[in-house]
Amino acid sequence: PYAQLLEKSHIPVYSLGVANRATFKTIRKLAQIVAELRPDIVHAFMYQAIQICRLTRFLKYADFTLISSPRVHYRTRGRLSLWIDGLLKHLDDLLITESEASRQYLLKRRGYQENKTTTIYNGVAHPPATIAEQDRIKYRRQLGISDQPIVIGTVGRLDKQKGHAYLLEAIAKLRVSYPVHLLLLGEGPMRSKLQSLISHFELKNVTLLGEQPNVFYWLSLMDIFALPSLWECLPNDLLEAMAMGLPIVATDVDGIPETISHNNSGLLCSPGDSHSLFSSLQDLVVNPSLRQQLGKNAQGAARDNFSLVKMIANFDKAYDSV
């Protein structure tokens, strides 16, 4: 989908055709593209793309200035992956992390050089105008949600990392005393397990929406945004919820405290702790004025600290530096 959007904007797109894992054919293909385009900088995002670019330089198939952006620290990588990363990391001219927590992890745990790393926070575009209240009610009814419940939502792939199981347990506790409904946007390997938990807790107030386009539209239907992740860097879905002015409940892990200030732009709770999550959500459910204030502060933080314009300007500076 992103390739199609880029091509519609008349931006050339090249595919290395990697179905699963890269091969030496992949590296040679990249070298051919680099030789043809002669770019000032090659900027690699995510683990596999980074190693492909590093190997292209290591094998002297092509020479170029390389910036790497892992976008997540490597705590879940296997030993072989970490060995390869350690062997080739010196080939970066600069590494850019999206949070200082990720940068510190790479410095202290992976032995990266401080003078060849920097942090640039993700940026988020201004959301479109929020939909009218009458439309919110109409769309909620289409989902089978009545006018009364507080709608709590989260966005992210259905994966153990995202902590959905703890959110479902918290919702099971909340629904005993409060009319709430949970929207889960995303798809992933945990879907069947989460469906089993929904059945186990007899939750009629949960909607699994799968992957959906136009995330801002779905955020407009929510009253509270929850991010129960067990580990995280600096998630875009959190920034989008902040830009929408939603009150946030998120776990106090990794880069999230760099984004959310507790009791100011959101509430932070303990990871892997459904009771802590329940308590924070309950505070927002029962207090409309707190929801309004935290949402307003979150929107201001997104505008001041995580704007798309600011992120692009910082990337410009990073490119100039190499």
Phi, psi and omega per residue, in radians:
P1 nan -0.697 3.138
Y2 -1.195 -0.652 3.094
A3 -1.050 -0.715 3.136
Q4 -1.133 -0.708 3.114
L5 -1.111 -0.731 3.137
L6 -1.131 -0.755 -3.127
E7 -1.149 -0.594 3.065
K8 -1.123 -0.457 3.085
S9 -1.590 0.218 3.095
H10 1.102 0.618 3.048
I11 -1.821 2.115 -3.118
P12 -1.072 2.429 3.124
V13 -2.169 2.256 3.080
Y14 -2.033 2.393 3.082
S15 -1.957 2.369 3.064
L16 -1.465 -0.104 3.043
G17 1.155 0.606 -3.140
V18 -1.468 1.957 3.138
A19 -1.376 -0.708 -3.110
N20 -2.399 -1.299 3.119
R21 -2.052 2.570 -3.132
A22 -1.235 2.698 3.084
T23 -2.242 3.128 3.079
F24 -1.124 -0.466 3.056
K25 -1.094 -0.683 3.093
T26 -1.058 -0.798 -3.107
I27 -1.107 -0.736 3.123
R28 -1.128 -0.646 3.128
K29 -1.149 -0.738 3.078
L30 -1.070 -0.763 3.139
A31 -1.032 -0.681 3.116
Q32 -1.124 -0.729 3.130
I33 -1.131 -0.760 3.124
V34 -1.087 -0.739 3.140
A35 -1.110 -0.630 -3.132
E36 -1.278 -0.782 -3.025
L37 -1.530 -0.477 -3.093
R38 0.839 1.029 -3.092
P39 -1.248 2.650 3.039
D40 -1.178 -0.643 -3.078
I41 -2.453 2.433 2.889
V42 -1.872 2.160 -3.109
H43 -1.982 1.984 -3.060
A44 -1.793 2.279 3.115
F45 -1.991 2.384 3.085
M46 1.358 2.764 -2.922
Y47 -0.975 -0.937 -3.010
Q48 -1.160 -0.737 3.117
A49 -1.065 -0.673 3.132
I50 -1.092 -0.829 -3.099
Q51 -1.178 -0.619 3.077
I52 -1.043 -0.800 -3.119
C53 -1.181 -0.719 3.123
R54 -1.098 -0.758 -3.133
L55 -1.142 -0.606 3.099
T56 -1.052 -0.680 3.079
R57 -1.309 -0.735 -3.087
F58 -1.043 -0.715 -3.123
L59 -1.484 0.032 3.114
K60 1.043 0.547 3.041
Y61 -1.274 -0.509 3.107
A62 -2.789 2.690 3.105
D63 -2.086 2.320 -3.108
F64 -2.850 2.866 3.023
T65 -1.403 2.237 -3.027
L66 -2.062 2.202 2.961
I67 -1.964 2.302 3.118
S68 -1.952 2.451 3.065
S69 -2.326 1.638 -3.098
P70 -1.164 -0.444 3.129
R71 1.143 -0.127 3.061
V72 -2.802 2.489 3.076
H73 -1.313 2.880 -2.875
Y74 -1.660 0.571 -3.034
R75 -1.131 -0.393 -3.112
T76 -1.784 0.072 -3.141
R77 -1.322 2.571 3.098
G78 -1.297 3.001 -3.069
R79 -1.092 -0.711 -3.132
L80 -1.108 -0.774 3.123
S81 -1.051 -0.746 -3.137
L82 -1.191 -0.626 3.109
W83 -1.120 -0.777 3.119
I84 -1.078 -0.776 3.137
D85 -1.051 -0.762 -3.140
G86 -1.141 -0.618 -3.134
L87 -1.189 -0.606 -2.967
L88 -1.867 -0.102 -2.984
K89 -1.072 -0.452 -3.114
H90 -1.184 -0.203 -3.109
L91 -1.430 -0.144 3.043
D92 -1.289 2.436 2.936
D93 -1.470 -0.489 3.097
L94 -2.771 2.481 3.011
L95 -2.064 2.298 -3.114
I96 -2.009 2.132 3.029
T97 -1.762 2.817 -3.132
E98 -1.685 -0.049 3.049
S99 -2.626 2.699 3.122
E100 -1.208 -0.500 3.078
A101 -1.075 -0.752 3.099
S102 -1.128 -0.730 -3.130
R103 -1.085 -0.796 -3.133
Q104 -1.122 -0.617 3.087
Y105 -1.081 -0.797 -3.125
L106 -1.183 -0.615 3.118
L107 -1.215 -0.847 -2.995
K108 -1.490 -0.578 -3.053
R109 -1.791 -0.421 -3.060
R110 -2.035 -0.026 3.015
G111 1.271 0.459 3.076
Y112 -1.263 2.693 -3.134
Q113 -1.434 2.305 -3.074
E114 -1.078 -0.679 -3.070
N115 -1.325 -0.071 3.100
K116 -2.002 0.316 3.093
T117 -2.297 2.634 3.055
T118 -2.660 2.892 3.119
T119 -2.012 2.278 2.974
I120 -2.223 2.043 -3.131
Y121 -1.180 2.520 3.037
N122 -1.045 2.647 3.069
G123 -2.027 2.727 -3.127
V124 -2.225 2.428 3.125
A125 -1.255 2.712 3.042
H126 -1.113 2.295 3.134
P127 -1.264 2.715 3.032
P128 -1.169 2.939 3.121
A129 -0.975 2.395 -3.132
T130 -1.170 2.632 -3.122
I131 -1.278 2.683 -3.092
A132 -1.166 2.733 -3.114
E133 -1.040 -0.651 -3.136
Q134 -1.151 -0.573 3.083
D135 -1.250 -0.654 3.081
R136 -0.996 -0.795 -3.129
I137 -1.109 -0.750 -3.132
K138 -1.083 -0.820 -3.093
Y139 -1.220 -0.587 3.072
R140 -1.115 -0.731 3.128
R141 -1.095 -0.628 3.096
Q142 -1.090 -0.499 3.092
L143 -1.538 0.022 -3.129
G144 1.422 0.381 3.129
I145 -1.810 2.232 3.133
S146 -1.291 3.090 -3.079
D147 -1.257 -0.388 -2.946
Q148 -1.402 -0.741 -2.954
P149 -1.112 2.588 2.889
I150 -1.330 2.182 -3.115
V151 -1.637 2.065 3.066
I152 -1.812 2.382 -3.109
G153 -2.428 2.791 3.024
T154 -2.553 2.694 -3.118
V155 -2.237 2.304 3.104
G156 2.731 2.774 -3.113
R157 -1.122 2.588 -3.113
L158 -1.407 1.521 -3.026
D159 -2.430 2.665 -3.118
K160 -0.904 -0.675 -3.105
Q161 -0.966 -0.593 -2.997
K162 -1.404 -0.157 2.988
G163 1.208 0.458 -3.110
H164 -1.046 -0.575 -3.099
A165 -1.052 -0.687 3.129
Y166 -1.223 -0.590 3.092
L167 -1.162 -0.727 3.109
L168 -1.088 -0.694 3.104
E169 -1.127 -0.691 3.103
A170 -1.136 -0.697 3.127
I171 -1.146 -0.644 3.099
A172 -1.064 -0.643 3.087
K173 -1.276 -0.707 -3.098
L174 -1.126 -0.766 -3.009
R175 -1.133 -0.256 3.095
V176 -1.108 -0.633 -3.044
S177 -2.021 -0.305 -3.004
Y178 -2.337 2.521 3.061
P179 -1.372 1.798 3.139
V180 -2.269 2.703 3.051
H181 -2.360 2.447 -3.090
L182 -1.950 2.272 3.030
L183 -1.910 2.190 3.087
L184 -1.965 1.978 3.076
L185 -1.790 2.261 3.116
G186 2.399 2.910 3.135
E187 -2.411 2.712 3.134
G188 2.922 -3.080 -3.007
P189 -1.210 -0.258 -3.102
M190 -1.574 0.048 -3.035
R191 -0.958 -0.888 -3.071
S192 -1.118 -0.673 3.113
K193 -1.149 -0.693 3.125
L194 -1.178 -0.651 3.072
Q195 -1.102 -0.646 3.087
S196 -1.136 -0.710 3.107
L197 -1.142 -0.682 3.105
I198 -1.061 -0.727 3.095
S199 -1.180 -0.726 -3.117
H200 -1.056 -0.752 -3.127
F201 -1.483 -0.016 -3.124
E202 0.942 0.862 -3.096
L203 -1.569 1.951 3.048
K204 -1.640 -0.068 -3.017
N205 -1.883 0.570 3.127
V206 -2.231 2.314 3.090
T207 -2.110 2.101 3.039
L208 -1.596 1.969 -3.025
L209 -1.682 -0.179 -3.076
G210 1.186 -2.859 3.087
E211 -1.313 2.392 -3.121
Q212 -2.395 2.473 3.007
P213 -1.331 2.957 3.041
N214 0.961 1.165 -3.065
V215 -1.081 -0.533 -3.129
F216 -1.091 -0.589 3.089
Y217 -1.061 -0.807 -3.098
W218 -1.228 -0.604 3.077
L219 -1.106 -0.550 3.134
S220 -1.139 -0.354 3.138
L221 -1.472 -0.148 -3.035
M222 -1.661 2.642 3.019
D223 -1.781 -0.473 -3.118
I224 -2.464 2.436 3.057
F225 -1.907 2.273 -3.124
A226 -2.036 2.401 3.059
L227 -2.310 1.616 -3.034
P228 -1.587 0.514 -3.010
S229 -1.028 2.564 3.070
L230 -1.481 -0.525 2.957
W231 -2.625 2.700 -3.015
E232 -2.831 2.871 3.007
C233 -1.954 -1.513 3.024
L234 -2.550 1.493 -2.940
P235 -1.254 2.362 3.122
N236 -1.136 -0.587 -3.125
D237 -1.097 -0.587 3.082
L238 -1.154 -0.769 3.134
L239 -1.116 -0.662 3.122
E240 -1.144 -0.705 3.097
A241 -1.131 -0.700 3.077
M242 -1.093 -0.777 3.141
A243 -1.069 -0.500 3.110
M244 -1.394 -0.116 -3.133
G245 1.371 0.459 3.120
L246 -1.484 2.474 2.976
P247 -1.208 2.446 -2.980
I248 -2.009 2.414 2.847
V249 -2.095 2.100 -3.079
A250 -2.468 2.751 3.132
T251 -1.386 2.604 -3.074
D252 -1.510 1.254 -3.106
V253 -2.310 2.520 2.949
D254 0.828 -2.101 -3.025
G255 -1.438 -0.112 -3.074
I256 -1.102 -0.723 3.094
P257 -1.138 -0.289 3.026
E258 -1.327 -0.252 -3.091
T259 -1.828 -0.778 -3.076
I260 -1.907 2.221 3.024
S261 -1.675 2.072 -3.041
H262 -1.028 2.329 -3.128
N263 1.150 0.186 3.091
N264 -2.143 -1.078 3.112
S265 -1.926 0.175 3.112
G266 2.909 -3.131 3.088
L267 -2.033 2.281 3.109
L268 -1.794 2.415 3.131
C269 -2.288 3.008 -3.077
S270 -1.347 2.423 3.104
P271 -1.242 2.577 3.095
G272 1.148 0.448 -3.060
D273 -2.345 1.701 -3.075
S274 -1.146 -0.533 3.136
H275 -1.212 -0.713 3.082
S276 -1.083 -0.715 3.106
L277 -1.138 -0.783 3.095
F278 -1.017 -0.788 -3.103
S279 -1.083 -0.764 3.139
S280 -1.172 -0.745 3.113
L281 -1.116 -0.701 3.126
Q282 -1.058 -0.711 3.118
D283 -1.003 -0.652 -3.128
L284 -1.412 -0.651 -3.128
V285 -1.049 -0.716 -3.043
V286 -1.530 -0.114 -3.008
N287 -2.261 1.533 -3.126
P288 -1.046 -0.639 -3.122
S289 -1.176 -0.620 3.079
L290 -1.161 -0.720 3.080
R291 -1.014 -0.786 -3.106
Q292 -1.121 -0.774 -3.090
Q293 -1.193 -0.800 3.139
L294 -1.119 -0.688 3.110
G295 -1.109 -0.724 3.111
K296 -1.105 -0.764 3.139
N297 -1.164 -0.669 3.118
A298 -1.112 -0.721 3.131
Q299 -1.112 -0.697 3.094
G300 -1.134 -0.692 3.122
A301 -1.141 -0.708 3.111
A302 -1.097 -0.729 -3.127
R303 -1.171 -0.742 -3.030
D304 -1.431 -0.624 -2.973
N305 -1.945 -0.366 -2.996
F306 -2.310 0.694 3.120
S307 -1.374 2.661 3.105
L308 -1.116 -0.677 -3.139
V309 -1.072 -0.751 -3.138
K310 -1.147 -0.731 3.135
M311 -1.081 -0.784 -3.124
I312 -1.108 -0.723 3.110
A313 -1.070 -0.692 3.125
N314 -1.203 -0.624 3.040
F315 -1.149 -0.676 3.076
D316 -0.991 -0.787 3.141
K317 -1.116 -0.721 3.140
A318 -1.116 -0.739 3.115
Y319 -1.085 -0.754 3.127
D320 -1.070 -0.608 -3.049
S321 -1.175 -0.387 3.139
V322 -1.938 nan nan
